[in-house]
Amino acid sequence: MEQNTRLLSGWLPLLLVFAGTGSGIYFVTLQGPFYIGTGVLLLVTALLASAGFLAIEPNSSRVMMLFGKYVGTARDSGFFWANPFYTKKKISLRANNLDVKPIKVNDKHGNPIEIGAVVVWKVENTFKAAFDVDNYQSFVQTQSEAAIRKLASAYSYDNLEDEDARITLRNSSGEVNEMLEKEVAERLQMAGIHVIEARISHLAYATEIAGAMLQRQQATAILAARRKIVEGAVGMVEMALEELSRKDVVQLDDDKKAAMVSNLMVVLCSERSTTPVVNTGSLYQ
């Protein structure tokens, strides 16, 4: 588990290193083996101690290890001094953007689609990020792609083939993004990664079927529009016949009603404006 450790401020050790270096140079210049030995010892000690200085930026950390053993994690920012024999691994605590380029996958019905996503993440547990996975950045990339593939294969692209589907990739962006974020977070938890946000950034049919699917969508839209037009036209014809009968404007037998209904449906459902024809005879000519 992660253990926070506090380091010694580096300013006092820095003064001691300067003092030791100066004293060592001074003793080396003196005559006699004792003075020379003392000077060399001070210089070696100062050189070794200087390896313990480190500066930690805001939202950054250092994972400390002593001969392969985890000692702790330093999260405070500033200038510090630590045991020079510590191995110091830098791990950023800043938020990162992962732009998963569009990848080709199959949706629930086997249709090839292209889907991409943006994942915002940051390291939350430095111990897991450093020791539970080999390379946490590569782990984030691979697991995010795996989560996207799993999500895409679980749902339909839209309602064309599954009219009863409550959630689709194209029409339920809010729910899909929530499920993607949950899936990515579960996969990255073992690496000590906190997922801030995950959302679909690109969604389209694959190029080999994009043209056919576009025609299908257009045909579906046209059929839906025609259905509304016919429903409205039938209602208007019913209203016209009821008004004519109620006001007793003209008496129509079944044949004339059928002809009138046919003419009104043609006029109301036609894509182009109709051209009126004036009948100068009677209704039966």
C-alpha positions, 0 to 999 in steps of 0.5 A: 500500500502507498505510504506518504513520507516527509523529506528533510528540507534541502537548504540546511544539507546544501549548506553542510555540503558546501561547508564540507566541500570547502573544508575538504579542499582546505585540508587537502592543501595542508601537509601531512597524511592525516589532513589529506585523508580527512580532506578526501573523506570530507570531499567524498562525503559531500559528493555522496550527500549531494546525490540526495538532493531533489526538487518536486514540482506541484502535482508531482511525486517521487516513489522512494526505494532502498535497494529494491524495498519500497520506503514511501512516496513524497508528494509535497512540492519543494526542495528536499534532501533524502537518503542518497541511496534511495532510488527515486521514481518520478510519477506525475499526479497531474490529469492526463488526456488520452485520445483513443483514435477511432478503432474498427469494431462490430456492434451488437448486430455485427455491423462494422463501426468506427469508434473513438473516445477521450479518457481523462485520468490521473494517478491516485495510488503511486504504489499501484502505478509503480509496482502493480503494472509494468508501465501504467501509461501503456496499461491505460492505453490498452485497457481503454481500447479494450473497454471501448471494444466491449462497450461497442459490442454490447449495444446497437449502433442505432434503432434500425435493426433493434427498434426496441433497444432502449440504449444505442450508441448513437442516440444514448450518448449520456448513458453510453458515456457513463457506462464507458467511464464505469468500465474504464474505471474498473479496468484501471483501478488495479493500476491506481488510476482515477478516471475523471471522465470518459466520453465517445469522441467519434462514432460512425459506420465503417467505410465499407458499409457507410454508403449503404447505411446512409441510404437505409437511414434516408429510406427510413426517414422517408417512410416515417415522413410518408406515414405521417403525411398519410395519417394527416391526409386520412384525417383531413378526408374524414373531416371533409366528408363529415362536414359535407354530410353534416351541412348537407352541402351535397349528397354523395353516393358510395362511388362518388365518395370513393372518387372524392377520397381518391382525388383528395388523397392524391392532392394531399399526399403528392410530392408536387403541387397539383394542377386543377381541372375544371369540370364544366359538366355535371358531376356524372360526366 
